[in-house]
Amino acid sequence: MSSSLSIILTIFSLCWIATLIIAIWAKKISIRYSMIWFFAAIILLFVGVFPSIIDFINIIFNFAVTSNLVIGILLSLLMVITFALTLFSTKQKKQIDLLIQEVSLLKSKIKKDDKQKK
Amino acid sequence: MASAPKVLLIVPAYNEEKSILSTCKVISDAKTSFDYIVINDGSSDRTEEILEDSSIPHIKLIQNLGIGGAVQTGYKYAEMNGYDIAVQFDGDGQHDISSVDNLLVPIIDGTANMVIGSRFINNSMSGFRSSALRRVGIRTISNFIKFKTHRRIYDTTSGFRAVDKSLIRFFSEHYSSEYPEPISIVSALLNKYKITEVPAKMNQRLNGKSSISKLKSVYYMINVILQILTLRRES
């Protein structure tokens, strides 16, 4: 892997980690949901700081250009993150549906009780 | 059941301002002992206003949930209020009130937990005519249900169905939010509930259009088949 790509990856992942920490401090992201982003940033930082690792891995995958392997790793990480977000949004949809049902039932009960009192 | 069962008609309604009043009038005029509750699924038209003005018993969902979420709310209401049987009865005038008694018989006899009002048994009774494409779709879903559960259900998309107390409890916990009619059949069969079909009269809808347009039908088939194949017994 070229040294320029290695430097770019290192700077990019450090900025990424800094952004995550700032977001956590500002309470814009919870630790729970930032973990997967930290995990991705640390992998990239590792690749940036120790570029020889990526060259070693490329012996197994045999990409024509090492930078393609880096892009491949990035794509894989994004797919994992997107899948995790899909799981999360599905869970949230179920929770919101349940909330809507319970609130609506409760509201109709309150309304009915009020009418009976009058 | 020793005494007469407590029956609730669940009437889901989304933007049914043109037909909801006549549907409710049909139910009231039938002079049955059934209670009914309209689930206004976050309608954006005058449905809520009509329900309020006419003092029709209803629950207003604060957001649109789709047919699955609306009907499940009805099951939750039935469970909360101790109903023995819940009947799904469409708000668009397709279902015939005189057929409800037929749906109740197998449940009262104790031979079924769910009874589906079918358009494909004793066709002469039904005034409903679906397109050839729609019939192919229903047949395909029926084959997938047979493959998954080893049971042949003919009218897999009929929303006209009655369920007993045990299924009211089950559906108030587990009910598909998307395309629930065929999925709830598979879910009930996998969980060892008994299902039967009886002939039921169905009319063409009074107003509005089906929730499944031609454009959505491909998505519908893929979604339903995937749901059927991936469903598991609830632990």
HADDOCK unambig.tbl for C-alpha pairs under 7 A between the chains (distance, minus, plus):
assign (segid A and resid 97 and name CA) (segid B and resid 65 and name CA) 6.83 0.50 0.50
assign (segid A and resid 100 and name CA) (segid B and resid 61 and name CA) 6.74 0.50 0.50
assign (segid A and resid 100 and name CA) (segid B and resid 62 and name CA) 6.36 0.50 0.50
assign (segid A and resid 100 and name CA) (segid B and resid 63 and name CA) 6.76 0.50 0.50
assign (segid A and resid 101 and name CA) (segid B and resid 61 and name CA) 6.72 0.50 0.50
assign (segid A and resid 101 and name CA) (segid B and resid 73 and name CA) 5.83 0.50 0.50
assign (segid A and resid 104 and name CA) (segid B and resid 59 and name CA) 6.65 0.50 0.50
assign (segid A and resid 104 and name CA) (segid B and resid 60 and name CA) 6.17 0.50 0.50
assign (segid A and resid 104 and name CA) (segid B and resid 61 and name CA) 5.17 0.50 0.50
assign (segid A and resid 104 and name CA) (segid B and resid 62 and name CA) 6.10 0.50 0.50
assign (segid A and resid 105 and name CA) (segid B and resid 59 and name CA) 6.58 0.50 0.50
assign (segid A and resid 108 and name CA) (segid B and resid 59 and name CA) 5.66 0.50 0.50
